[in-house]
Amino acid sequence: MTDPIVEEVREARMAHTLKFKGDLNLICEDLKRIQKESGHKFVRLEPKRIQTTIQTQ
C-alpha cells in the first residue's frame, strides 16, 4: 500500500537532504532556521519522571 501523503513527505525530506548533500549539521541548522522564522510558538517540556519502586522478595 502506498500512502500519497507519506510519499510527499519523503520526497520533500529527500530534496532537503540533497540540497545540503547529506550534511546532517547543515540540515539541522536549516531546520532550526525555518522553525525560528515560522513565527510559531514552540514549547519545550521537561521530560516526565518515571517513579520507580523497589520490590523486595
Contacts in CASP RR format, 6 or more apart in sequence:
PFRMAT RR
TARGET T0000
AUTHOR 0000-0000-0000
METHOD contacts of the structure
MODEL  1
MTDPIVEEVREARMAHTLKFKGDLNLICEDLKRIQKESGHKFVRLEPKRI
QTTIQTQ
16 27 0 8 1.000
16 30 0 8 1.000
17 27 0 8 1.000
19 30 0 8 1.000
20 26 0 8 1.000
20 27 0 8 1.000
20 30 0 8 1.000
35 42 0 8 1.000
END
